[in-house]
Amino acid sequence: MRETRVSRIIKSEDLNHHGTLYAGRMAEWLVEACLITAINLTRKPEDVVCVRIHGFHFIRPATSGDVIEIRAKISYLGEKSITVDAKIHVNGEDAPSVTGMLTFVTVDRQGKPYAHGLALPQDYIEENRDIYEAAIEARKQR
Ligand SMILES: CC(C)(COP(=O)(O)OP(=O)(O)OC[C@H]1O[C@@H](n2cnc3c(N)ncnc32)[C@H](O)[C@@H]1OP(=O)(O)O)[C@@H](O)C(=O)NCCC(=O)NCCS
């Protein structure tokens, strides 16, 4: 349960004044997919809050009728934090059109962060070394 894939078709109401997918809509979808990924890992929806949207990179536009797939994947687990990498692929293309990274924190009923006790297996880290290292780099930039 370390990856979530969500597909959507872009409709006219999702477009901006240029006729391409509106960044705000894309950001909402991407944040939701990342949140679902963090929740699927912890299985405690009430305990997961977003502490940081590290950023989005809108590489190529998408437009009405395009089918997008959001692939959100755990990239790093700290003591109390969960970092998720997200990529949006348009019409089955290999290269992502949007990338993003978000960090969530596990909190108790009082909103106080607690150690989630989760860890990534070494083979998963090896398979996903690029996003793992990107998350470590982001932690250094805080
Ligand atoms: C999330 C929140 C509880 C963190 O509080 P805090 O006092 O900074 O917590 P801590 O210092 O104990 O840090 C907890 C974890 O968050 C991480 N963290 C804190 N600030 C961060 C930041 N700006 N960027 C990335 N990670 C951050 C810490 O590194 C730590 O993770 P680690 O254990 O892996 O090292 C607090 O900032 C908060 O309540 N924010 C509002 C959350 C919210 O409303 N989100 C939107 C709705 S979901």
The ligand as a Gaussian input file, in Angstrom:
#p B3LYP/6-31G(d) Opt

LIG

0 1
 C        1.992000      19.471000      11.066000
 C        2.272000      20.062000      12.456000
 C        1.541000      19.247000      13.507000
 C        3.795000      19.922000      12.650000
 O        4.112000      20.545000      13.868000
 P        5.641000      20.724000      14.304000
 O        5.649000      21.328000      15.660000
 O        6.416000      21.374000      13.210000
 O        6.084000      19.220000      14.422000
 P        7.519000      18.611000      14.696000
 O        8.575000      19.670000      14.787000
 O        7.375000      17.621000      15.817000
 O        7.803000      17.799000      13.346000
 C        7.004000      16.699000      13.013000
 C        7.453000      16.210000      11.666000
 O        7.082000      17.191000      10.681000
 C        8.211000      17.515000       9.905000
 N        8.072000      18.904000       9.505000
 C        7.770000      19.965000      10.306000
 N        7.740000      21.089000       9.578000
 C        8.015000      20.726000       8.294000
 C        8.154000      21.437000       7.069000
 N        7.989000      22.749000       7.004000
 N        8.448000      20.740000       5.945000
 C        8.613000      19.408000       5.979000
 N        8.509000      18.672000       7.115000
 C        8.217000      19.327000       8.255000
 C        9.391000      17.292000      10.833000
 O       10.606000      17.089000      10.116000
 C        8.944000      16.038000      11.557000
 O        9.172000      14.921000      10.745000
 P       10.298000      13.805000      11.114000
 O        9.863000      13.193000      12.402000
 O       10.264000      12.867000       9.960000
 O       11.599000      14.560000      11.205000
 C        1.844000      21.544000      12.562000
 O        2.708000      22.317000      11.769000
 C        0.398000      21.738000      12.102000
 O       -0.542000      21.418000      12.810000
 N        0.239000      22.264000      10.879000
 C       -1.110000      22.436000      10.297000
 C       -1.490000      21.162000       9.537000
 C       -2.689000      21.407000       8.669000
 O       -3.651000      22.015000       9.097000
 N       -2.586000      20.934000       7.413000
 C       -3.611000      21.226000       6.403000
 C       -4.786000      20.327000       6.491000
 S       -4.366000      18.622000       6.261000

